[in-house]
Amino acid sequence: MPIPVACLHVSSALGGSEWVLLDFLARAESFGVSPYLILPKPGPLADEAERAGVAVGIAPAPESFLQVSQRQAGGAGALVAFARGLRTWTVAIRREMDRAAALPAGAPAVLYSSGFKAHLAGALIGGCRHVWHVHEFPPDGLGVPWRLAGRMIPDAIIANSRAGRDYHIAQ
């Protein structure tokens, strides 16, 4: 019986981390994993996943939320807008996870997230184990909070390099 896994990603474009995700999705069944990809909007990543036979759900996220970067300075207003966008996306993700429960594999036992915003939104979803796949380093000044969150929230962290592993896990 395959393990149902919801795969949450913050982008619908195709870049480095998306190709890694697609590779995982394409091979998941052979490792006893039944993936369900959740994205904030349709796009090339959804198209490629569907071509690979992976079920895809869209959990709409506000465009203003998706465009915010940790590397940009923002005031209190930007922080409030980010928090609202995060809440909106989290509610939509929860709805998609409920839809995934109706699929043959059943309710996701694991929420695998890729991307800092996906990690945050996923952290607000209960009822499953959390796995973070880290591909990047946070900007200066945010490393300590991200490492603390990485120790408290996910049940496991996957890093695609030794440097990433050492930064997120070993420190």
N, C-alpha and C positions, 0 to 999 in steps of 0.2 A: 504494500500500500504506500504510494508516494506521499511525502510530506508536503502539504500545501504551503506555499511561500508567496506572500505578497511582496513584490519588488517595487519599491517606491523610488522614483528618480525625479529630480527637479527640472530637467531639461527634456525637450522633445526634439532637439537638434541632434546631429551626429558629430561627435568629437571623440577624443581619446577614451574618456571614461564610458561613453555610450557604447563604443565598440567592445570594450571589456564586458559590459553588461550584456550586450547581445551574444557574445561568446558564451557567457554563463547560461543565458536563457536557452540557447540552442542545445546545450549539453545537459541541462538540468534533469530532464527525464531519465537519462542514462545513469544518473546518480541518485535516483529515487526522490527527486524533487519535482513537484507540480507547480510551476511558476504562474503568477498572475501579475502582469506589469501594470502599475498605476502611474500615470503621467499627468502633469498639470494642464496639458492641451495636446491636441493632435499634432502630428508632425512626422518627419522622416524616421525617427526612432520607433514610433508606433507602427508605421508602415513596415519597417524591416522586421520587427518582432512578430507581427501578424503573418508575414511571409514565412517566418520560421515556425509557424504553428502555435505561437504563444497568445493566450488570451490577453487582451489589453482593455483597461478601463481608464476613463478620463475623469479625474477629480479636478474640476476647474479651480485655478488659483488666479487671484487678481494680477493683472499684468504689472501693476505698480509694485506688487510684492516680488514678482519674479525678477524685476529689473534692479531691485536693491542689491547692492554689493557690500560685503563686509569691509571692503577696501575703501569705501567712500565714507567720508566724514558726514555725519548727519546730526541734527539737533533732536530735541525732544519730540518735535512733530514727526520727524522721520521714524523715530523709535515707536511712536504710537501707531503710525501707519503700518509699520512692519508687523507689530503685534496683532493688529486687526487682520492683515493679510494672512498671517500665520494661522490665526483662529479660523478664518474662512476656509483656508485650504485644508486644515485638519478636519473640519466638519465634512468636507467633500471626500476626503480620504476615508473617513469612517464609513460613509455611505458606500464607497466602492468596495471596501472590505466586507461589508454586509452583502453586497452583490456577489462577491467572490465566494461567500459561504454557500451560495446556491449552486455553484459549479460542482461537477462530479467529485473533485478532490475534497470538497468541504471547506470549512472556515480556515483561513490561514493560521497556522501554528507559529509562523515566524514572519516578522516584518523586516525585510532586508532593505536598508536604505543606502542611497548613494548621493552624496552632496550635502553640504552643511544644512541648507534649508530643509531638505528631506529628513535629515537626522533630527532636527528640532521638531518638525511636524510629527514625525513618527513617534517621538518620545511622548507625545501627548495622547497616543493611542494605547489603550490597555488591552489585556486579554490575550497577549501573544508575547513570544520572545523577540528580542530586538538584536539585529546584527547590523553593524555599521561597516560599510566598505569605504575606506578613506583613500582618496586619490590625491589629496592636496594638503597643503599646510595653511593654517590660518594666518591672517596678516599680523604684523607686529602688534603687540598689545592684547591680542585675543588668544594667544597660545595657552595661557594658564586656564582661563575659563573653559576652553575646548577640551583640554586634557582632563580637567576635573569632571566635566560632563561625560567624557569618554570612559571614565572610571565608574561613574554612578549609573548611567543609563543603559548602555547596551549590554547584552549578555555575552557578546563576542565582537571583536573588531577584526576586519580583514584589511590588510595593508598591501598595496601592490609593489612595495619596495622595502628593502631593509631600512632605509632612511625614514620612510613613513612609519614603519613598525616601531622603530626606536623613538621617534618623536611622539607618537600617539599612545604607545603601549609601555615602553620600557622606562620612560622618565617618571 
